[in-house]
Amino acid sequence: MRLSRTLAPTLKETPAEAQIVSHRLMLRAGLVRQTAAGIYAWLPMGFRVLQNIARIVREEQDAVGAQEMLMPTIQPAELWRTSGRYDAYGPEMLRIRDRHERDMLFGPTNEEMITDIFRQSVKSYRELPQMLYHIQWKFRDEVRPRFGVMRGREFLMKDAYSFDLDYPGAVISYRKMMLAYMRTFQRLGVKAIPMEAESGPIGGNLSHEFIILAATGESEVWYDAGFERMDFSGSAVSHQSEADLERFFAEMTTPYAATDEKHDPAAWDKVSDQRQGRGIEVGHIFYFGTKYSAPMGLSVAGRDGIPVVPHMGSYGIGVSRLVGALIEAHHDAAGIVWPESVAPFRAAILNLKVGDPLCDRVCEDLYARFAGAALYDDREDRAGVKFADADLMGHPWQIVVGPRGAAAGVVELKRRATGEKLELPIDAVHARIG
C-alpha cells in the first residue's frame, strides 16, 4: 500500500474527546473515526489490524474443533421471551419493530439463536459434542459509551457455543476452550490472566474472565507470576488428552487471580510469587448447563432412547476491544508499538527523497519484494514527518532509504519496539525481516 494513496489521516494533536491512550492513538494514527456516540468506522489501517486479530482468533477456534458459521445481527424477540431474558436483559438491548409490528432486537449475544438452530438440526446423542462459533458485529446500548473502542456500543465479537450430552463432557469443552484462549492471547503478543468471574446476565456457575496486563488497565489484579512464564505454543488443542486438559485447568485456576473486590488472602497460600498489576478484560467464558436448552425445548435422544437436554457453554472474545487493549499494552511516547502478529504492515518503507531516481528505484524494488506486507511512504513530505508518522503507526520495522545510503547500496533498518538501528545491504533486508 502506498501511503500517498491511502486513507490514513494522521493527527498531530490529540482530540479533546479521547480520554485514554488507546483512544488517542487510534484517532491520531488514523485507525478509526467516530460516526456516532460509541460507534466507529474502521479506516484501512485499523481494519487490517482488526482482520489480523480475527484471523488468529479464528485459527485457534478451528484448532479446538469449533465450526465457523454466521448468525444474523437482527433476532426475533420471541426467542428471548422463550428463554426468559427479553425483559431481564435491560436497556442495553436495542429493541426494534419491523414494518409488520413484529418485535425484533439487535443481538447483544446469541445464546437463544444458536439454541434454536441446534434444536431444529440435532436429534441424537451421536451428534454430540459440537462447538460452533462466529465473528459478528453486535450492539449494546451503553448508557455512557467512552474510551473509544474499549467501551463502544457497536463492537466485533467472537462468540462460540458448546453442546455436550452431560456435565463431564461440557467441562472438557470448557477446558479445551480455555486452553485455546491462552494460545490465542499468546499469539497476539500479550499476557492474559484467567480470573474466576461472575456470570452476569448470561448465567451459569463456571466462569472465567481473561485479563490482559497493561499499566493503564481499568482493573487492579493480583496474580501468580507463573502466568508470565507459561508457554501455550505446543501441540494443537484438539490433540490434548483429557488428563492433559485436567492438569492445564488446575494450573490455570489454582493461583486464583483476583480483582481487588474478590481478593481472598487465604487463596494465596500456594502462591510463591504474587504480583500486582492492572488489566483489561478482553474475553469471558461460561458454562451454564441447561439454562437455555431446557426452557427452549432442546433435547436429543440419549443412548437409551430417552430424551436428554444438552449442557451448553458460551465463549466470547472482544475482537474490536482487543485492538484498544493491545495498544494499551504496547505503546510509548511516540505512538503505537504493534506486536508483529497483528501489525497492519510488517514494515514501513520511508523514501527520504521522493523524485531522486536511485531512492525511488530502491524503494520500488523493496516494495515489490514485500508483496503487500509493507507500507511505502512515498509522500513528498519532510523526513521528520515520515519518521513521526511511522513511529505513530507502530509498524514493527522501518526501512529508511536516503540518497547517501542508496548510493552505497545500503538502507537503515529500525526496529520499532526497541529503537535499535542498523545498516544492511539492500538485498539483505527482506531476508532479515521477512
C-alpha positions as CSV (number, residue, x, y, z in Angstrom):
1,M,0.0,0.0,0.0
2,R,1.3,3.4,-1.0
3,L,0.8,6.0,1.8
4,S,0.2,8.8,-0.8
5,R,-2.9,6.9,-1.9
6,T,-4.1,5.6,1.4
7,L,-6.9,6.9,3.7
8,A,-4.7,7.3,6.8
9,P,-5.5,10.7,8.2
10,T,-2.9,11.1,11.0
11,L,-3.2,13.9,13.5
12,K,-0.5,15.9,15.3
13,E,-2.8,17.0,18.1
14,T,-4.8,14.8,20.5
15,P,-8.6,15.1,20.0
16,A,-10.2,16.5,23.1
17,E,-12.7,13.7,23.4
18,A,-10.0,11.0,23.7
19,Q,-9.5,10.1,27.4
20,I,-7.3,7.1,27.3
21,V,-4.1,6.2,25.5
22,S,-5.6,3.7,23.0
23,H,-8.4,6.1,22.0
24,R,-5.9,8.9,21.5
25,L,-3.5,6.8,19.4
26,M,-6.2,5.2,17.3
27,L,-7.6,8.6,16.3
28,R,-4.1,10.1,15.8
29,A,-2.8,7.2,13.8
30,G,-5.9,7.2,11.5
31,L,-7.2,3.8,12.5
32,V,-10.8,4.8,13.2
33,R,-13.2,7.7,13.1
34,Q,-16.3,8.2,15.2
35,T,-19.7,8.3,13.4
36,A,-22.0,8.4,16.4
37,A,-21.6,8.0,20.2
38,G,-19.8,4.7,20.7
39,I,-19.9,3.8,17.0
40,Y,-16.8,3.9,14.8
41,A,-15.8,3.5,11.2
42,W,-12.7,1.4,10.8
43,L,-10.3,3.0,8.3
44,P,-8.0,0.9,6.1
45,M,-5.1,0.7,8.6
46,G,-7.3,-0.1,11.6
47,F,-9.3,-2.6,9.6
48,R,-6.1,-4.5,8.7
49,V,-5.4,-4.9,12.5
50,L,-8.9,-6.0,13.1
51,Q,-8.6,-8.6,10.4
52,N,-5.3,-9.9,11.8
53,I,-6.7,-10.3,15.2
54,A,-9.8,-12.1,13.8
55,R,-7.6,-14.4,11.8
56,I,-5.6,-15.6,14.9
57,V,-8.8,-16.0,16.9
58,R,-10.3,-18.0,14.0
59,E,-7.3,-20.3,13.7
60,E,-7.3,-21.1,17.4
61,Q,-11.1,-21.8,17.3
62,D,-10.6,-24.1,14.4
63,A,-7.8,-25.9,16.2
64,V,-10.2,-26.7,19.1
65,G,-12.6,-28.2,16.7
66,A,-15.1,-25.4,16.6
67,Q,-17.1,-24.9,13.4
68,E,-17.4,-21.4,12.0
69,M,-20.9,-20.1,10.9
70,L,-22.6,-16.7,10.8
71,M,-25.8,-15.8,12.5
72,P,-27.9,-12.7,11.8
73,T,-27.5,-9.5,13.8
74,I,-31.3,-9.0,14.0
75,Q,-33.1,-11.5,16.1
76,P,-36.8,-12.2,16.8
77,A,-37.8,-11.1,20.3
78,E,-39.8,-14.3,20.7
79,L,-36.6,-16.4,21.1
80,W,-35.6,-14.2,24.1
81,R,-39.1,-14.3,25.6
82,T,-38.9,-18.1,25.5
83,S,-35.6,-18.1,27.4
84,G,-36.9,-15.5,29.8
85,R,-34.2,-13.0,29.1
86,Y,-36.1,-10.4,26.9
87,D,-37.3,-8.3,29.8
88,A,-34.5,-9.2,32.2
89,Y,-31.6,-8.1,29.9
90,G,-32.2,-4.4,30.4
91,P,-32.0,-1.1,28.4
92,E,-28.6,-2.1,26.9
93,M,-30.6,-4.2,24.4
94,L,-31.7,-2.3,21.3
95,R,-35.4,-3.3,20.8
96,I,-37.0,-2.5,17.4
97,R,-40.1,-3.4,15.4
98,D,-40.3,-4.2,11.8
99,R,-42.9,-2.9,9.3
100,H,-45.3,-5.8,10.3
101,E,-45.1,-4.7,14.0
102,R,-43.1,-7.8,15.0
103,D,-40.8,-7.3,18.0
104,M,-37.1,-7.7,17.0
105,L,-33.8,-6.8,18.6
106,F,-30.2,-6.1,17.6
107,G,-28.4,-9.0,19.1
108,P,-26.0,-8.3,22.0
109,T,-25.2,-12.1,22.2
110,N,-26.5,-15.3,20.5
111,E,-27.4,-18.0,23.1
112,E,-31.0,-18.0,22.2
113,M,-30.5,-18.1,18.4
114,I,-27.8,-20.9,18.5
115,T,-30.1,-22.9,20.8
116,D,-33.0,-22.5,18.4
117,I,-30.8,-23.5,15.4
118,F,-29.5,-26.5,17.3
119,R,-32.9,-27.8,18.3
120,Q,-34.0,-27.7,14.7
121,S,-31.0,-29.6,13.5
122,V,-29.7,-32.1,16.1
123,K,-31.7,-35.1,17.2
124,S,-29.4,-37.7,18.6
125,Y,-26.6,-38.1,21.2
126,R,-24.5,-39.4,18.3
127,E,-24.3,-35.8,17.0
128,L,-22.7,-34.5,20.2
129,P,-20.4,-32.9,21.3
130,Q,-20.4,-29.9,19.0
131,M,-18.9,-26.4,19.2
132,L,-19.9,-23.6,16.8
133,Y,-18.7,-20.0,16.6
134,H,-19.0,-16.9,14.6
135,I,-17.3,-13.4,14.4
136,Q,-20.0,-10.9,14.2
137,W,-20.9,-7.2,14.9
138,K,-23.0,-6.7,18.0
139,F,-24.7,-3.8,19.7
140,R,-25.2,-2.9,23.3
141,D,-26.7,0.5,24.0
142,E,-24.2,1.6,26.7
143,V,-25.7,4.4,28.8
144,R,-22.3,6.2,28.6
145,P,-20.1,4.9,25.8
146,R,-16.5,6.0,26.4
147,F,-12.8,5.1,25.9
148,G,-13.2,4.6,22.1
149,V,-13.5,1.0,21.0
150,M,-12.9,-0.2,24.6
151,R,-16.4,0.6,25.6
152,G,-18.4,1.3,22.5
153,R,-21.9,0.5,21.5
154,E,-21.2,-1.4,18.3
155,F,-18.4,-4.0,18.5
156,L,-16.9,-7.0,16.7
157,M,-17.0,-10.2,18.8
158,K,-16.2,-13.8,18.5
159,D,-18.8,-15.9,20.3
160,A,-18.7,-19.7,20.5
161,Y,-21.2,-22.2,21.9
162,S,-20.6,-25.8,23.0
163,F,-23.2,-28.5,23.2
164,D,-22.5,-31.7,25.3
165,L,-24.5,-34.6,26.4
166,D,-23.7,-34.2,30.1
167,Y,-21.7,-32.2,32.7
168,P,-18.4,-34.1,32.3
169,G,-18.5,-33.6,28.6
170,A,-19.3,-29.9,29.0
171,V,-16.3,-29.4,31.3
172,I,-14.0,-31.0,28.7
173,S,-15.3,-28.5,26.1
174,Y,-14.8,-25.7,28.6
175,R,-11.2,-26.7,29.3
176,K,-10.4,-27.0,25.6
177,M,-11.7,-23.5,25.0
178,M,-9.7,-22.1,28.0
179,L,-6.5,-23.5,26.5
180,A,-7.5,-22.2,23.1
181,Y,-7.9,-18.7,24.6
182,M,-4.5,-18.8,26.3
183,R,-2.9,-19.8,23.0
184,T,-4.8,-17.0,21.2
185,F,-3.6,-14.3,23.6
186,Q,0.0,-15.6,23.5
187,R,-0.1,-15.4,19.7
188,L,-1.5,-11.8,19.9
189,G,1.6,-10.9,21.9
190,V,0.0,-10.2,25.3
191,K,0.0,-11.8,28.7
192,A,-3.5,-12.9,29.7
193,I,-4.7,-13.9,33.2
194,P,-7.7,-16.2,33.6
195,M,-9.8,-14.9,36.5
196,E,-12.8,-16.6,38.2
197,A,-15.7,-14.3,37.4
198,E,-19.4,-13.5,37.8
199,S,-21.6,-14.9,35.0
200,G,-23.7,-11.7,34.8
201,P,-26.8,-11.8,32.5
202,I,-25.6,-14.8,30.5
203,G,-25.9,-17.0,33.6
204,G,-24.0,-20.2,34.7
205,N,-21.9,-21.4,37.5
206,L,-18.5,-21.8,35.9
207,S,-17.0,-18.7,34.5
208,H,-13.6,-17.0,33.8
209,E,-12.7,-13.6,32.5
210,F,-9.4,-13.1,30.6
211,I,-7.4,-10.0,31.7
212,I,-4.6,-8.5,29.6
213,L,-1.9,-7.0,31.7
214,A,-1.4,-3.3,30.9
215,A,-0.2,-0.4,33.1
216,T,-3.2,1.7,32.0
217,G,-5.7,-1.1,32.7
218,E,-9.2,-0.5,34.2
219,S,-9.0,-3.1,36.9
220,E,-6.5,-3.9,39.7
221,V,-5.4,-7.5,39.5
222,W,-3.4,-9.9,41.7
223,Y,-1.9,-12.9,40.0
224,D,0.8,-15.6,40.3
225,A,4.0,-14.6,38.4
226,G,4.0,-18.1,37.0
227,F,1.4,-17.0,34.4
228,E,4.0,-14.7,32.8
229,R,6.3,-17.7,32.2
230,M,3.8,-20.2,30.9
231,D,4.0,-21.3,27.2
232,F,1.0,-22.4,25.3
233,S,2.6,-22.8,21.9
234,G,2.8,-26.6,21.9
235,S,0.6,-29.1,20.2
236,A,-2.8,-28.2,18.9
237,V,-5.6,-28.0,21.5
238,S,-7.6,-30.8,19.8
239,H,-4.8,-33.3,20.4
240,Q,-4.7,-32.7,24.2
241,S,-5.9,-35.7,26.2
242,E,-8.5,-35.4,29.0
243,A,-5.7,-35.8,31.6
244,D,-3.7,-33.0,29.9
245,L,-6.7,-30.7,30.0
246,E,-7.3,-31.6,33.7
247,R,-3.7,-30.7,34.5
248,F,-3.8,-27.5,32.5
249,F,-7.0,-26.4,34.1
250,A,-5.6,-27.0,37.5
251,E,-2.6,-24.9,36.7
252,M,-4.8,-22.1,35.4
253,T,-7.1,-21.9,38.3
254,T,-5.0,-22.8,41.4
255,P,-3.2,-19.4,41.6
256,Y,-6.6,-17.6,42.0
257,A,-6.0,-14.5,40.0
258,A,-8.4,-11.9,41.5
259,T,-9.6,-8.3,41.3
260,D,-9.4,-6.1,44.3
261,E,-13.1,-6.7,45.1
262,K,-12.6,-10.5,45.2
263,H,-9.1,-10.7,46.6
264,D,-9.0,-13.5,49.2
265,P,-5.7,-13.7,51.1
266,A,-6.4,-17.3,52.0
267,A,-6.3,-18.3,48.3
268,W,-2.7,-17.3,48.1
269,D,-1.3,-19.9,50.4
270,K,0.1,-21.9,47.4
271,V,1.4,-18.9,45.6
272,S,5.1,-18.2,46.0
273,D,5.5,-15.2,43.7
274,Q,2.4,-12.9,44.0
275,R,2.3,-9.9,41.6
276,Q,0.0,-6.9,41.5
277,G,-0.9,-5.1,38.3
278,R,-3.6,-3.6,36.2
279,G,-5.6,-5.3,33.5
280,I,-8.2,-5.1,30.8
281,E,-10.9,-7.7,30.2
282,V,-10.9,-9.0,26.7
283,G,-12.6,-12.4,26.9
284,H,-15.2,-14.3,29.0
285,I,-16.2,-18.0,29.0
286,F,-19.2,-19.6,30.8
287,Y,-20.6,-23.0,31.5
288,F,-24.3,-22.7,32.1
289,G,-25.7,-26.2,31.8
290,T,-29.3,-26.3,30.7
291,K,-30.1,-22.7,31.3
292,Y,-31.1,-22.1,27.7
293,S,-31.6,-25.6,26.3
294,A,-34.3,-26.6,28.9
295,P,-36.7,-23.6,28.6
296,M,-36.3,-23.6,24.8
297,G,-37.2,-27.2,24.4
298,L,-33.8,-28.5,23.1
299,S,-33.4,-32.3,23.7
300,V,-31.8,-35.2,21.9
301,A,-32.4,-38.9,22.0
302,G,-30.0,-40.4,24.6
303,R,-28.2,-43.7,24.4
304,D,-31.2,-45.5,25.8
305,G,-33.7,-43.6,23.6
306,I,-34.8,-41.3,26.5
307,P,-34.6,-37.6,25.7
308,V,-31.6,-35.8,27.1
309,V,-31.3,-32.0,27.5
310,P,-27.8,-30.9,26.3
311,H,-25.4,-28.9,28.5
312,M,-24.1,-25.7,27.0
313,G,-21.3,-23.2,27.3
314,S,-20.6,-19.8,25.8
315,Y,-17.2,-18.3,25.0
316,G,-16.6,-14.7,23.9
317,I,-13.6,-12.6,22.8
318,G,-13.9,-8.9,22.1
319,V,-12.1,-8.7,18.8
320,S,-12.5,-4.9,18.3
321,R,-11.9,-4.3,22.0
322,L,-8.6,-6.2,21.6
323,V,-7.3,-3.5,19.2
324,G,-7.6,-0.9,22.0
325,A,-6.3,-3.4,24.7
326,L,-3.2,-4.2,22.6
327,I,-2.4,-0.5,22.2
328,E,-2.8,0.0,26.0
329,A,-0.3,-2.8,26.5
330,H,2.1,-1.8,23.7
331,H,2.8,1.9,23.2
332,D,5.4,4.5,24.1
333,A,5.6,8.3,24.0
334,A,5.9,8.3,20.2
335,G,2.9,6.1,19.4
336,I,1.8,2.5,18.9
337,V,4.2,-0.4,19.1
338,W,2.3,-3.3,17.4
339,P,3.1,-6.9,18.1
340,E,4.3,-8.4,14.8
341,S,1.4,-10.8,14.6
342,V,-1.3,-8.1,14.4
343,A,0.5,-5.1,12.8
344,P,-1.2,-3.6,9.8
345,F,2.1,-3.9,7.9
346,R,5.3,-5.7,8.8
347,A,7.4,-2.8,7.7
348,A,7.2,0.8,6.6
349,I,9.5,1.9,3.7
350,L,10.4,5.5,4.1
351,N,11.7,7.3,1.0
352,L,13.5,10.3,2.3
353,K,13.9,11.9,-1.2
354,V,11.0,11.2,-3.4
355,G,11.9,12.1,-7.0
356,D,15.5,11.0,-6.7
357,P,15.9,8.3,-9.3
358,L,18.0,6.0,-7.2
359,C,15.9,6.4,-4.0
360,D,12.7,5.8,-6.0
361,R,14.2,2.7,-7.7
362,V,15.4,1.2,-4.4
363,C,12.1,1.8,-2.7
364,E,10.1,0.4,-5.6
365,D,12.2,-2.7,-5.6
366,L,11.8,-3.2,-1.8
367,Y,8.1,-2.6,-2.1
368,A,7.7,-5.3,-4.7
369,R,9.7,-7.8,-2.7
370,F,7.4,-7.4,0.3
371,A,4.4,-8.2,-1.9
372,G,1.8,-6.3,0.2
373,A,3.4,-6.7,3.6
374,A,5.0,-3.3,3.6
375,L,3.6,0.3,3.6
376,Y,5.5,2.5,1.2
377,D,5.7,6.2,2.4
378,D,6.0,7.8,-1.0
379,R,4.6,11.2,0.1
380,E,6.5,14.4,-0.8
381,D,6.9,15.3,2.9
382,R,9.9,16.2,5.1
383,A,11.8,13.3,6.6
384,G,10.7,14.4,10.1
385,V,7.1,14.0,9.2
386,K,7.7,10.5,7.8
387,F,9.7,9.4,10.9
388,A,7.0,10.7,13.3
389,D,4.1,9.1,11.4
390,A,6.0,5.7,11.1
391,D,6.5,5.8,14.9
392,L,2.9,6.8,15.5
393,M,1.5,4.0,13.3
394,G,3.7,1.5,15.0
395,H,4.8,-0.9,12.2
396,P,7.4,-3.4,13.7
397,W,10.1,-2.3,11.2
398,Q,11.1,0.9,9.4
399,I,13.3,0.7,6.3
400,V,14.8,4.1,5.7
401,V,16.1,4.9,2.2
402,G,18.1,8.1,1.7
403,P,20.3,9.3,-1.2
404,R,23.6,8.6,0.5
405,G,22.7,5.1,1.6
406,A,21.1,4.2,-1.7
407,A,24.3,5.2,-3.5
408,A,26.3,3.0,-1.2
409,G,23.9,0.1,-1.6
410,V,22.6,0.1,2.0
411,V,19.5,1.1,3.9
412,E,18.9,1.8,7.6
413,L,16.7,-0.7,9.4
414,K,14.9,0.4,12.6
415,R,13.1,-2.0,15.0
416,R,10.2,0.0,16.4
417,A,9.9,-1.9,19.7
418,T,13.5,-1.2,20.8
419,G,14.6,1.7,18.6
420,E,17.6,-0.4,17.5
421,K,19.1,0.7,14.2
422,L,21.5,-1.0,11.8
423,E,22.7,-0.6,8.2
424,L,22.0,-3.5,5.8
425,P,22.8,-4.2,2.2
426,I,19.6,-3.6,0.2
427,D,19.4,-7.2,-0.9
428,A,19.6,-8.5,2.7
429,V,16.6,-6.5,4.0
430,H,13.8,-8.8,3.0
431,A,15.6,-11.9,4.3
432,R,16.3,-10.1,7.6
433,I,12.7,-9.2,8.5
434,G,10.6,-11.5,6.2
